[in-house]
Amino acid sequence: MSVRIGFFGCGGIANAHFNALARIPEAKPVAFCDIDASRAESAAQRFGGRAYTDWKQMLDSEQLDALYVCVPPHAHVGAEEAAAEKGIHLFVEKPVARTLEKAKAIEQAIAKNGVISSVGYHFRYMATTAKARELLEGKTVGMVTGWWMGGMPGVAWWRVMDQSGGQFVEQTTHIVDLARYLVGDIVEVYALMTNRRLDKEVENYSVYDVGTVAVKFANGVIGAIHNTCLLNMGWRVGLDIVTPDIVIETDWGSVKATEPGKVTTYHLSSDPYLEENKTFIQAIVTGDRSGIRSTYADAVKSLAVTLAANESVLTGQPVKVAG
């Protein structure tokens, strides 16, 4: 069975999916939509499909089995709901929306129409994450510390708070989601964020560039997740998990396990983009959704945590996570 795929958004993250889908025999990208016509046309030339600048026209003109939505947070403007109404399965990149209201509307459309959904939280598909889950099996987690410390992405919308939601919503969401996947749901947050880029050399810049968020999990675990986009370099991305018997430190390609009298580092390579795409395509082909590690409904919970953190910054108070 060939899975006919359309793309809404043909930028950087879409290209990661293009490269993965090109390695999956059943995947057949056939339609590509982007407000930048040249990007849509480039993708169409690569796969022999058609280019669009209007997603409504694409959905009306094409017979699609799946739609990949790879747009900025503020650009979720109805494509998911329209696709779900047509019975088209959805792969949506994170974060799934700019507001919880919009995310809930999409979640309801997916549930109402019974389509398969997957969200691009690719950390869940990393070999390091699987090893961390294995090492944590049966352990009592006490606390977590997460990190996303680096520079500011170059795309203009990212630095505008109303469009991206800021670093914690758009980027550090990966660490929030990884913490949820390995430890459990987060129910309360207290956040401090501010701007330290005092020279203001970045145009149209309204996001916080340093922040720390205290988190409380439903199972009693506590922790803190830190981020910055202030650096003029990359530095650290990962999650540390503390238990009485073992401390787990995860990053892009390794897991460090510290136990009494012993430290073991596992260097693990994987292609999580390929794995998440294979899983989604196979779910469509077979009808078996069990391999999908981040459904849309689950991803909404990660969005809710990050939006609660933004609310906490504004109120100066701890905030219960919606839902």
C-alpha positions as CSV (number, residue, x, y, z in Angstrom):
1,M,0.0,0.0,0.0
2,S,1.3,3.5,-0.9
3,V,0.5,6.3,1.6
4,R,-0.2,9.5,-0.3
5,I,1.2,12.4,1.7
6,G,0.7,16.1,1.7
7,F,2.8,18.7,3.5
8,F,1.6,22.0,5.0
9,G,4.9,23.8,5.6
10,C,8.1,22.9,3.6
11,G,10.8,24.5,5.7
12,G,13.6,23.1,7.8
13,I,11.8,20.5,9.9
14,A,9.8,19.4,6.8
15,N,13.1,18.6,5.1
16,A,14.0,16.3,8.0
17,H,10.8,14.4,7.3
18,F,11.4,14.5,3.5
19,N,14.7,12.7,4.1
20,A,13.2,10.1,6.3
21,L,10.2,9.5,4.1
22,A,12.5,9.0,1.1
23,R,13.8,5.9,2.9
24,I,10.3,4.4,3.5
25,P,8.9,2.4,0.5
26,E,5.3,2.9,1.4
27,A,5.6,6.7,1.7
28,K,4.6,8.7,-1.3
29,P,4.8,12.5,-0.8
30,V,2.6,14.0,-3.6
31,A,1.6,17.6,-2.5
32,F,3.5,20.4,-0.9
33,C,2.1,23.7,0.4
34,D,4.1,26.7,1.7
35,I,3.6,30.5,1.8
36,D,7.0,30.6,0.1
37,A,6.2,29.2,-3.3
38,S,9.9,28.4,-4.0
39,R,10.1,26.0,-1.1
40,A,6.9,24.2,-2.1
41,E,8.1,23.9,-5.7
42,S,11.5,22.6,-4.6
43,A,9.9,19.8,-2.7
44,A,7.5,19.0,-5.5
45,Q,10.4,18.7,-7.9
46,R,12.2,16.4,-5.6
47,F,9.3,14.0,-5.3
48,G,7.5,14.6,-8.5
49,G,4.4,16.1,-6.8
50,R,2.5,19.3,-7.0
51,A,3.2,22.7,-5.3
52,Y,0.6,24.9,-3.6
53,T,0.6,28.1,-1.6
54,D,-3.0,27.6,-0.2
55,W,-3.5,24.5,2.0
56,K,-7.3,24.6,1.4
57,Q,-6.7,24.3,-2.4
58,M,-4.3,21.4,-1.7
59,L,-6.8,19.5,0.4
60,D,-9.6,20.1,-2.1
61,S,-7.4,19.1,-5.1
62,E,-5.6,16.0,-3.8
63,Q,-6.5,12.6,-2.6
64,L,-4.4,12.3,0.5
65,D,-4.0,9.6,3.1
66,A,-1.8,11.7,5.4
67,L,-1.0,15.3,6.0
68,Y,2.2,16.6,7.7
69,V,1.7,19.9,9.4
70,C,5.2,21.6,9.8
71,V,4.3,25.2,10.5
72,P,5.2,27.7,13.3
73,P,3.0,27.7,16.4
74,H,0.9,30.6,15.4
75,A,0.2,29.2,11.9
76,H,-2.1,26.4,12.9
77,V,-5.1,28.0,11.2
78,G,-7.5,25.1,10.4
79,A,-5.6,22.6,8.2
80,E,-5.7,19.9,10.9
81,E,-9.4,20.1,11.4
82,A,-10.1,20.2,7.7
83,A,-7.9,17.2,7.1
84,A,-9.5,15.2,9.9
85,E,-12.9,15.9,8.5
86,K,-11.8,14.4,5.2
87,G,-10.4,11.3,7.1
88,I,-6.8,12.3,6.5
89,H,-4.3,11.1,9.1
90,L,-2.2,13.7,10.8
91,F,1.5,14.1,11.6
92,V,1.9,17.4,13.4
93,E,5.2,19.1,14.4
94,K,5.6,20.4,18.0
95,P,4.4,22.6,19.6
96,V,1.0,21.6,18.3
97,A,-0.5,25.1,18.5
98,R,0.1,28.6,20.0
99,T,-2.9,28.4,22.4
100,L,-4.6,25.6,24.3
101,E,-7.9,26.6,22.9
102,K,-6.7,25.9,19.3
103,A,-5.0,22.6,20.4
104,K,-8.2,21.4,22.0
105,A,-10.2,22.1,18.9
106,I,-7.8,20.1,16.8
107,E,-7.7,17.3,19.4
108,Q,-11.5,17.1,19.3
109,A,-11.5,17.0,15.4
110,I,-9.0,14.1,15.5
111,A,-11.1,12.2,18.1
112,K,-14.4,12.9,16.3
113,N,-13.1,11.5,13.0
114,G,-11.0,8.7,14.3
115,V,-7.9,9.6,12.3
116,I,-4.4,8.4,13.3
117,S,-2.3,11.2,14.8
118,S,1.4,11.5,15.7
119,V,3.4,14.5,16.9
120,G,7.1,15.2,16.2
121,Y,8.4,14.7,19.7
122,H,11.3,12.7,18.3
123,F,13.2,12.5,21.6
124,R,10.8,9.7,22.4
125,Y,12.2,7.7,19.5
126,M,15.9,8.1,20.5
127,A,17.9,5.0,21.5
128,T,19.1,7.1,24.5
129,T,15.5,7.5,25.7
130,A,14.9,3.7,25.4
131,K,18.0,3.1,27.5
132,A,16.9,5.6,30.1
133,R,13.5,3.9,30.4
134,E,15.2,0.6,30.8
135,L,17.6,1.8,33.5
136,L,14.7,3.5,35.4
137,E,12.5,0.5,35.4
138,G,11.3,-0.2,39.0
139,K,13.2,2.8,40.4
140,T,11.7,5.6,42.6
141,V,12.4,8.9,41.0
142,G,13.1,11.8,43.4
143,M,13.8,14.8,41.1
144,V,14.7,15.8,37.6
145,T,16.8,18.6,36.1
146,G,16.3,19.5,32.4
147,W,18.4,21.8,30.1
148,W,18.1,23.5,26.8
149,M,21.0,26.0,26.7
150,G,22.1,27.5,23.4
151,G,21.6,30.3,20.9
152,M,18.6,31.9,19.2
153,P,17.3,30.2,16.0
154,G,17.6,32.4,12.9
155,V,13.9,32.4,11.7
156,A,12.2,35.7,12.3
157,W,9.0,34.3,13.9
158,W,10.9,32.5,16.6
159,R,11.9,35.6,18.4
160,V,8.4,37.1,18.5
161,M,6.5,36.0,21.6
162,D,3.0,36.2,20.1
163,Q,4.1,33.9,17.2
164,S,6.4,31.3,18.9
165,G,5.3,31.4,22.5
166,G,9.0,31.8,23.4
167,Q,11.7,29.3,24.0
168,F,10.0,27.2,26.6
169,V,7.0,26.7,24.4
170,E,8.7,26.2,21.1
171,Q,12.0,24.6,21.9
172,T,12.3,23.4,25.5
173,T,9.0,21.7,25.0
174,H,11.2,18.7,23.9
175,I,12.6,18.5,27.4
176,V,9.2,19.0,29.1
177,D,7.9,16.1,26.9
178,L,10.8,13.9,27.6
179,A,10.4,14.4,31.3
180,R,6.7,13.5,31.0
181,Y,7.6,10.4,29.0
182,L,10.2,9.2,31.4
183,V,8.7,10.3,34.8
184,G,5.0,11.2,34.5
185,D,2.6,14.0,34.0
186,I,3.4,17.5,35.3
187,V,0.6,19.1,37.3
188,E,2.0,22.4,38.5
189,V,4.8,24.9,37.5
190,Y,6.4,28.0,38.9
191,A,8.5,30.0,36.4
192,L,11.0,32.8,36.3
193,M,12.0,34.2,33.0
194,T,13.6,37.5,31.9
195,N,15.7,39.2,29.2
196,R,19.4,39.6,29.6
197,R,20.2,40.5,26.0
198,L,20.7,44.0,27.1
199,D,22.2,45.4,24.0
200,K,19.0,44.6,22.0
201,E,20.9,43.8,18.8
202,V,18.1,41.5,17.6
203,E,15.3,43.0,15.6
204,N,11.7,42.4,16.6
205,Y,12.8,40.6,19.7
206,S,10.2,39.9,22.4
207,V,10.9,36.5,23.8
208,Y,12.6,35.8,27.2
209,D,16.2,34.7,26.7
210,V,16.8,33.1,30.1
211,G,14.4,31.1,32.3
212,T,14.0,28.4,34.9
213,V,10.8,26.5,35.6
214,A,10.1,24.5,38.8
215,V,7.8,21.5,38.0
216,K,5.7,19.2,40.2
217,F,4.7,15.8,38.9
218,A,1.4,14.0,39.7
219,N,3.4,11.2,41.4
220,G,5.2,13.6,43.8
221,V,8.5,14.0,41.8
222,I,9.8,17.6,41.7
223,G,12.3,19.2,39.4
224,A,13.5,22.2,37.4
225,I,13.9,22.8,33.7
226,H,16.3,25.6,32.6
227,N,16.7,27.2,29.2
228,T,18.5,30.1,27.5
229,C,18.8,31.3,23.9
230,L,21.3,34.0,25.0
231,L,24.4,32.1,24.1
232,N,26.5,32.7,20.9
233,M,27.1,28.9,20.7
234,G,25.4,25.6,21.4
235,W,26.0,24.2,24.8
236,R,23.8,21.7,26.6
237,V,20.5,19.8,25.9
238,G,19.4,17.0,28.1
239,L,17.6,15.6,31.2
240,D,19.0,14.4,34.4
241,I,17.0,12.0,36.6
242,V,17.8,11.3,40.3
243,T,16.8,8.1,42.1
244,P,18.2,6.6,45.4
245,D,20.1,3.9,43.4
246,I,21.1,5.5,40.1
247,V,21.4,9.0,38.5
248,I,20.6,9.1,34.8
249,E,22.0,11.9,32.6
250,T,20.7,11.9,29.0
251,D,21.8,14.0,26.1
252,W,21.7,13.8,22.3
253,G,23.8,10.6,21.9
254,S,24.6,9.2,25.3
255,V,23.2,8.1,28.7
256,K,25.4,8.3,31.7
257,A,24.4,6.1,34.7
258,T,26.0,6.8,38.1
259,E,25.6,4.1,40.7
260,P,27.4,3.5,44.0
261,G,31.0,2.8,43.0
262,K,30.3,2.7,39.3
263,V,29.8,5.1,36.4
264,T,28.7,3.7,33.0
265,T,28.3,5.7,29.8
266,Y,26.3,4.3,27.0
267,H,27.0,5.9,23.6
268,L,24.0,5.2,21.4
269,S,23.3,6.2,17.8
270,S,19.9,6.3,16.3
271,D,17.8,8.2,13.7
272,P,14.7,9.3,15.6
273,Y,13.2,11.1,12.6
274,L,13.3,7.9,10.6
275,E,11.8,5.9,13.5
276,E,8.9,8.3,14.1
277,N,8.1,8.5,10.4
278,K,8.3,4.7,9.9
279,T,6.0,4.2,12.9
280,F,3.4,6.7,11.6
281,I,3.4,5.3,8.1
282,Q,3.1,1.7,9.4
283,A,0.2,2.7,11.6
284,I,-1.6,3.9,8.5
285,V,-0.8,0.8,6.5
286,T,-1.7,-1.7,9.2
287,G,-4.2,0.2,11.3
288,D,-2.2,-0.6,14.4
289,R,-1.5,2.7,16.3
290,S,0.2,1.1,19.3
291,G,3.7,2.0,18.2
292,I,3.0,5.7,18.1
293,R,4.8,7.2,21.2
294,S,3.3,10.7,21.0
295,T,-0.4,11.0,19.9
296,Y,-1.9,14.5,19.4
297,A,-3.9,14.2,22.7
298,D,-0.7,13.4,24.6
299,A,1.2,16.2,23.0
300,V,-1.5,18.7,24.1
301,K,-0.5,17.9,27.7
302,S,3.1,19.0,27.0
303,L,1.8,22.2,25.4
304,A,-0.3,22.8,28.5
305,V,2.8,22.6,30.7
306,T,4.7,25.2,28.7
307,L,1.8,27.6,28.4
308,A,1.3,27.3,32.2
309,A,4.9,28.3,32.6
310,N,4.3,31.5,30.6
311,E,1.3,32.3,32.7
312,S,3.3,31.8,35.9
313,V,5.8,34.4,34.6
314,L,3.0,36.9,34.1
315,T,1.3,36.3,37.4
316,G,4.4,35.7,39.6
317,Q,2.5,32.7,41.1
318,P,2.6,28.9,40.8
319,V,0.1,27.7,38.1
320,K,-1.8,24.4,37.9
321,V,-1.5,22.8,34.5
322,A,-4.8,22.8,32.6
323,G,-6.4,19.4,32.2
